[in-house]
Structures are given as C-alpha cells and as structure tokens.
Amino acid sequence: MYRILIIEDDLGIAQAIKAQMEQWGLEARCVQNFRNILKEFADSDPHLVLLDITLPFYNGYHWCSEIRKVSKVPILFLSSASDNMNIVMAMNMGADDFIAKPFDLNVLTAKVQAMLRRTYDFAASVPVLEHRGALLNTGDSTLTYQDEKVLLTKNEYRILLALMENKGRVVSRERLIERLWETDSFIDDNTLTVNVNRLRRKLEGAGLTDFITTKFGVGYLIE
C-alpha cells in the first residue's frame, strides 16, 4: 500500500485529503509537529508528499529543500499562492508538481495516482530484483544464487522482498512487521528476529555472507 504524507496546517483540508486518499486505498498520515516535519517524514517513510507552502515556523519551500537532502520522494505542492513565481519557486526547490487551492479532491487524487504510477510502477513491473548476484523472482517467490535455488518461507520471502525493494535504505522493524502481517499470521518483535536470523543463516549457507545489515534500534538494510 502506498503511503502519503500530508503536510497541511489547515486541519479541515488535511482531514479531507486524508479521507479521500484512504477511500482510494492509500495509506495517509497528517503531520502533527510542524516544528520538526523532517522527523515525521522519516517516521512515516512516505511514497509521496503533499506539501502546503504556508506553514507555521518554516514554509513549504524550506521543508521541500530539507526533504530533498535525504530523499527523491515525489513532492506535490498545495497552495492558494498559485502565481507563476510560486510555481517556479516550488519547482526550483525540488517539487514534482503543483496544484492550486481550492482544488477538486478528485483532481488531486488523479494527480497523486499518476505520480505514483510514473514513479513506482516501472520498478514494480520488474519481475526479478538483483543484489550481489542474488536474484529474487517476485513472480514465483524464489531466490537464486550461482544457479542454486534458496528455499524461503513466506515470511522470509516478504522480509527479503521489502529489503531488496528498499536497497540502500533502512527498513524499520515496525515496517517489516506490517509486511509480515499481510500473511494473515500474527507476528511480534521476537518472531521477526527469529525470521531474520533464519533468513541470514540460509543466505550464508548459500554463500551470501553479510547480505543483511542490522542498524541497532532502527531496523535492517541491504547495501
């Protein structure tokens, strides 16, 4: 499920956008702490950001610039200040698109869906993910290394898929647990640790040593 971060200080507008996004099957979160938006961005790890220009403490241009220092996530500006100068400024700061207030929620949804398709569907259409010669086939959920297949359980496959989809980025333990819940089985923190350790042993047995890195207190990554 795609995650949308809504950075909008008008509570009515923010909640209306959140409800609209959720109605279309997207996970949406509204920023609460406008002093430290970057922390909420990191915590939510969104696939797309909806960002107002006029905000408390620092404006949207500032936060767009800060987000661009750490991420290439698509950013769509929302603003009643829709003159050409503001649009140019937004684009120069790293925004991907701009929509003027007041806007139709269905038009906003169409823009969000189009941006998500352009950004992520190509990667999702690739049936095989590769790292260090290991090939993870998303079609039949198999891992192959040096022409040998590594048998994975459903949970091990989901963990590896999440890590390889986010290669070079830390995936939090909470996010991995959410992915494992999609198997309709209850997974807690200890169970996640057991699954990761078992996956590591299988990878090492196949010759893939140090394939998964632990970031203590945060999560795991493949780099």
C-alpha positions as CSV (number, residue, x, y, z in Angstrom):
1,M,0.0,0.0,0.0
2,Y,1.4,3.4,-1.0
3,R,1.9,5.9,1.9
4,I,1.1,9.5,1.6
5,L,2.3,12.2,4.0
6,I,0.1,15.3,4.2
7,I,1.9,18.5,5.3
8,E,-1.0,20.9,5.7
9,D,-1.8,23.0,8.7
10,D,-5.5,23.6,7.9
11,L,-7.0,20.7,9.8
12,G,-10.2,20.6,7.7
13,I,-8.3,20.4,4.4
14,A,-5.8,17.9,5.8
15,Q,-8.5,15.6,7.1
16,A,-10.5,15.9,3.9
17,I,-7.4,14.9,1.8
18,K,-6.7,12.0,4.2
19,A,-10.2,10.6,3.9
20,Q,-10.0,10.9,0.1
21,M,-6.7,9.1,-0.1
22,E,-7.9,6.3,2.2
23,Q,-11.1,6.0,0.1
24,W,-8.8,5.2,-2.9
25,G,-6.8,2.5,-1.0
26,L,-3.9,4.7,0.0
27,E,-2.4,5.0,3.5
28,A,-2.4,8.7,4.6
29,R,-0.9,10.5,7.5
30,C,-1.1,14.1,8.5
31,V,1.8,15.9,10.1
32,Q,1.2,17.0,13.7
33,N,4.5,18.6,14.7
34,F,5.2,21.5,12.3
35,R,8.4,22.4,14.1
36,N,10.1,19.1,13.1
37,I,8.5,17.9,9.9
38,L,11.6,16.1,8.8
39,K,11.3,13.7,11.8
40,E,7.6,12.9,10.9
41,F,8.8,12.4,7.3
42,A,11.4,9.9,8.4
43,D,9.0,8.1,10.7
44,S,6.3,7.7,8.0
45,D,8.7,6.8,5.1
46,P,6.1,8.0,2.5
47,H,6.0,7.2,-1.2
48,L,4.6,10.7,-1.9
49,V,4.4,14.0,0.0
50,L,1.6,16.6,-0.3
51,L,3.1,19.9,0.9
52,D,1.5,23.3,1.6
53,I,3.6,26.4,1.1
54,T,2.3,28.5,4.0
55,L,3.0,26.6,7.2
56,P,3.8,27.5,10.9
57,F,7.5,28.1,11.8
58,Y,9.0,27.3,8.3
59,N,7.4,27.4,4.9
60,G,6.9,24.6,2.5
61,Y,9.9,25.7,0.4
62,H,12.2,25.2,3.4
63,W,10.8,21.7,4.1
64,C,10.9,20.7,0.4
65,S,14.6,21.6,0.4
66,E,15.2,19.7,3.6
67,I,13.4,16.6,2.3
68,R,15.4,16.8,-1.0
69,K,18.6,16.5,1.0
70,V,17.6,13.0,2.1
71,S,15.1,11.6,-0.4
72,K,13.9,11.7,-4.0
73,V,10.3,11.0,-3.0
74,P,7.7,12.8,-5.2
75,I,6.5,16.1,-3.7
76,L,3.3,17.7,-4.8
77,F,2.8,21.3,-3.6
78,L,-0.6,22.5,-2.5
79,S,-1.1,26.3,-2.3
80,S,-3.5,29.2,-2.8
81,A,-0.5,31.2,-3.9
82,S,-0.7,29.9,-7.4
83,D,1.0,32.7,-9.3
84,N,3.8,31.8,-11.7
85,M,6.6,32.9,-9.3
86,N,5.4,30.5,-6.6
87,I,5.1,27.6,-9.1
88,V,8.7,28.3,-10.4
89,M,10.0,28.6,-6.8
90,A,8.4,25.3,-5.9
91,M,9.9,23.5,-8.9
92,N,13.3,25.0,-8.3
93,M,13.2,23.7,-4.7
94,G,12.6,20.2,-6.0
95,A,8.8,19.8,-6.2
96,D,7.5,17.5,-8.9
97,D,4.1,19.2,-9.4
98,F,1.8,22.0,-8.1
99,I,-1.9,22.2,-7.6
100,A,-3.7,25.4,-6.7
101,K,-6.3,25.8,-3.9
102,P,-9.2,25.5,-3.9
103,F,-8.9,22.2,-5.8
104,D,-11.3,19.3,-6.5
105,L,-10.4,16.3,-4.4
106,N,-10.9,14.0,-7.4
107,V,-8.4,16.1,-9.5
108,L,-5.9,15.9,-6.6
109,T,-6.4,12.1,-6.4
110,A,-5.8,11.8,-10.2
111,K,-2.6,13.7,-9.9
112,V,-1.4,11.6,-7.0
113,Q,-2.2,8.3,-8.7
114,A,-0.5,9.5,-11.9
115,M,2.6,10.5,-10.0
116,L,2.7,7.1,-8.1
117,R,2.4,5.3,-11.4
118,R,5.2,7.2,-13.0
119,T,7.5,6.8,-10.0
120,Y,6.8,3.3,-8.8
121,D,5.0,1.1,-11.4
122,F,8.1,0.6,-13.6
123,A,10.1,-0.8,-10.7
124,A,7.1,-2.9,-9.6
125,S,6.9,-4.4,-13.1
126,V,10.4,-5.8,-12.9
127,P,9.9,-9.4,-12.0
128,V,13.4,-10.0,-10.7
129,L,15.3,-8.0,-8.1
130,E,19.1,-8.4,-8.0
131,H,21.8,-7.7,-5.5
132,R,25.3,-9.1,-5.3
133,G,24.4,-11.7,-7.9
134,A,21.4,-12.9,-5.9
135,L,18.1,-12.9,-7.9
136,L,14.8,-12.6,-6.2
137,N,12.0,-13.6,-8.5
138,T,8.8,-11.8,-7.5
139,G,6.7,-14.0,-9.8
140,D,7.3,-17.3,-8.1
141,S,8.9,-16.0,-4.8
142,T,12.2,-17.8,-5.3
143,L,15.8,-16.8,-4.6
144,T,18.6,-17.9,-6.9
145,Y,22.3,-17.5,-6.3
146,Q,25.0,-19.0,-8.5
147,D,22.4,-21.2,-10.3
148,E,21.3,-22.7,-6.9
149,K,17.8,-22.1,-5.5
150,V,17.5,-21.0,-1.9
151,L,14.2,-22.2,-0.4
152,L,12.4,-19.4,1.5
153,T,9.4,-19.5,3.7
154,K,6.6,-17.0,3.0
155,N,7.8,-14.7,5.9
156,E,11.5,-15.0,4.8
157,Y,10.5,-14.0,1.2
158,R,8.5,-11.0,2.4
159,I,11.4,-9.8,4.6
160,L,13.9,-10.1,1.7
161,L,11.5,-8.5,-0.8
162,A,11.0,-5.5,1.5
163,L,14.7,-5.1,2.0
164,M,15.6,-5.5,-1.7
165,E,12.8,-3.1,-2.8
166,N,14.4,-0.5,-0.5
167,K,18.1,-1.3,-1.2
168,G,20.4,1.2,0.4
169,R,17.7,2.4,2.8
170,V,17.0,1.2,6.3
171,V,13.6,-0.6,6.7
172,S,12.3,-0.3,10.3
173,R,11.3,-3.3,12.3
174,E,7.8,-1.9,12.5
175,R,7.5,-1.7,8.7
176,L,8.8,-5.3,8.4
177,I,6.3,-6.5,10.9
178,E,3.5,-4.7,9.0
179,R,4.6,-6.6,5.8
180,L,4.6,-9.9,7.6
181,W,1.1,-9.3,8.9
182,E,0.0,-9.4,5.3
183,T,0.5,-13.2,5.6
184,D,-2.6,-13.2,8.0
185,S,-0.4,-14.6,10.8
186,F,0.4,-12.8,14.0
187,I,4.0,-11.5,14.1
188,D,5.6,-9.9,17.1
189,D,9.1,-8.4,17.6
190,N,10.6,-11.6,18.8
191,T,9.2,-13.6,15.8
192,L,10.6,-11.0,13.4
193,T,14.1,-11.5,15.0
194,V,13.7,-15.3,14.6
195,N,12.7,-15.0,10.9
196,V,15.6,-12.6,10.1
197,N,18.1,-14.8,11.8
198,R,16.9,-17.9,10.0
199,L,16.9,-16.0,6.7
200,R,20.5,-14.9,7.4
201,R,21.6,-18.5,8.0
202,K,20.1,-19.6,4.7
203,L,21.8,-16.8,2.8
204,E,25.1,-17.5,4.5
205,G,24.7,-21.2,3.7
206,A,24.3,-20.2,0.0
207,G,27.5,-18.1,0.2
208,L,25.8,-14.7,0.7
209,T,27.6,-13.6,3.9
210,D,26.8,-10.2,5.5
211,F,23.9,-9.8,3.0
212,I,21.6,-8.1,5.6
213,T,23.0,-5.4,7.8
214,T,21.5,-4.6,11.2
215,K,21.0,-1.0,12.3
216,F,20.6,-1.5,16.0
217,G,17.5,0.1,17.4
218,V,16.2,1.0,13.9
219,G,15.9,-1.9,11.5
220,Y,17.7,-3.7,8.7
221,L,19.1,-2.8,5.3
222,I,20.7,-4.3,2.2
223,E,23.5,-2.1,0.8
